[in-house]
């Protein structure tokens, strides 16, 4: 075996971050295993369940009174509350983990990498984030897609590539139709990009994101 002193510093850093991420995932899964035993529903849940029973390409599904992403999740998981809660929880773990990795990757100072990585994971353990995983509403999915959306931007800012743009657009679409208020946030992001383009602060290629 190599002496610890001979192992590159970057390898030690990434190994430690992977260990933290694995411990974080284990804590989340243990919490989720208890939470799914008491899945919560509200009066609004009934309307989502009703929409989920409509044909996927029907008007009542795609253009109903509620955004279609959560009804689609209900349909995919057969309207099984525990399975839906597990799906929401796993997506939340992956999303917040990717956001922590994306922010840490975008920083250059080692201390800031660790601080940002740890703080984001710690923040995602807040009860008003993990508490939604076992509730049959749009909040858990909306928070997860928001984390993925932010992670995509940190990934794109580091280095421009069209596959990153496609990732942001796909996540943005899912986020917009997870909760109707999210669409207004995306509209403000688009207008802000146009403002930065007008001031020549960012490159013209960001116009594609704004238009999309």
LINKA-V191631 format. One record per residue. RES is the residue in one letter. SS is DSSP state (hx for helix, st for strand, lp for the rest). D_CENTER is the distance of its C-alpha to the mean C-alpha in whole Angstrom. Layout:
BEGIN
[[RES & SS & D_CENTER] [RES & SS & D_CENTER]]
END
This chain:
BEGIN
[[X & lp & 39] [X & lp & 38] [X & lp & 39] [X & hx & 36] [X & hx & 37] [X & hx & 37] [X & lp & 34] [X & lp & 32] [X & hx & 30] [X & hx & 27] [X & hx & 27] [X & hx & 27] [X & hx & 24] [X & hx & 22] [X & hx & 24] [X & hx & 23] [X & hx & 19] [X & hx & 19] [X & hx & 21] [X & hx & 19] [X & hx & 16] [X & hx & 18] [X & hx & 19] [X & hx & 16] [X & hx & 15] [X & hx & 18] [X & hx & 18] [X & hx & 15] [X & hx & 17] [X & hx & 20] [X & hx & 19] [X & hx & 17] [X & hx & 20] [X & hx & 22] [X & hx & 20] [X & hx & 20] [X & hx & 24] [X & hx & 24] [X & lp & 21] [X & st & 21] [X & lp & 22] [X & lp & 23] [X & hx & 25] [X & hx & 23] [X & hx & 21] [X & hx & 25] [X & hx & 24] [X & hx & 21] [X & hx & 23] [X & hx & 26] [X & hx & 24] [X & hx & 22] [X & lp & 26] [X & lp & 27] [X & lp & 27] [X & lp & 23] [X & lp & 25] [X & lp & 27] [X & hx & 27] [X & hx & 27] [X & hx & 23] [X & hx & 22] [X & lp & 24] [X & lp & 24] [X & lp & 24] [X & lp & 20] [X & lp & 17] [X & hx & 17] [X & hx & 14] [X & hx & 14] [X & hx & 18] [X & hx & 17] [X & hx & 15] [X & hx & 18] [X & hx & 20] [X & hx & 19] [X & lp & 19] [X & lp & 23] [X & lp & 22] [X & lp & 22] [X & hx & 21] [X & hx & 20] [X & hx & 19] [X & hx & 16] [X & hx & 15] [X & hx & 15] [X & hx & 13] [X & hx & 10] [X & hx & 11] [X & hx & 11] [X & hx & 7] [X & hx & 6] [X & hx & 9] [X & hx & 8] [X & hx & 4] [X & hx & 6] [X & hx & 9] [X & hx & 8] [X & hx & 8] [X & hx & 11] [X & hx & 12] [X & hx & 12] [X & hx & 13] [X & hx & 16] [X & hx & 17] [X & hx & 17] [X & lp & 20] [X & lp & 24] [X & lp & 25] [X & hx & 25] [X & hx & 25] [X & hx & 22] [X & hx & 20] [X & hx & 20] [X & hx & 20] [X & hx & 17] [X & hx & 15] [X & hx & 17] [X & hx & 16] [X & hx & 12] [X & hx & 13] [X & hx & 15] [X & hx & 14] [X & lp & 11] [X & lp & 14] [X & lp & 15] [X & hx & 17] [X & hx & 15] [X & hx & 12] [X & hx & 13] [X & hx & 15] [X & hx & 13] [X & hx & 13] [X & hx & 16] [X & st & 17] [X & lp & 17] [X & lp & 16] [X & lp & 13] [X & hx & 11] [X & hx & 9] [X & hx & 8] [X & hx & 7] [X & hx & 6] [X & hx & 3] [X & hx & 3] [X & hx & 5] [X & hx & 4] [X & hx & 3] [X & hx & 6] [X & hx & 8] [X & hx & 8] [X & hx & 9] [X & hx & 12] [X & hx & 13] [X & hx & 14] [X & hx & 16] [X & hx & 17] [X & hx & 19] [X & lp & 20] [X & lp & 20] [X & lp & 20] [X & hx & 20] [X & hx & 17] [X & hx & 15] [X & hx & 16] [X & hx & 15] [X & hx & 12] [X & hx & 11] [X & hx & 13] [X & hx & 12] [X & hx & 8] [X & hx & 10] [X & hx & 12] [X & hx & 10] [X & hx & 9] [X & hx & 12] [X & lp & 14] [X & lp & 11] [X & lp & 13] [X & lp & 16] [X & lp & 16] [X & hx & 13] [X & hx & 15] [X & hx & 18] [X & hx & 15] [X & hx & 15] [X & hx & 18] [X & hx & 19] [X & hx & 17] [X & hx & 19] [X & hx & 22] [X & hx & 21] [X & hx & 21] [X & hx & 25] [X & hx & 26] [X & hx & 25] [X & hx & 27] [X & hx & 30] [X & lp & 30] [X & lp & 30] [X & lp & 27] [X & lp & 25] [X & lp & 26] [X & hx & 27] [X & hx & 24] [X & hx & 22] [X & hx & 24] [X & hx & 22] [X & hx & 19] [X & hx & 20] [X & hx & 22] [X & lp & 19]]
END
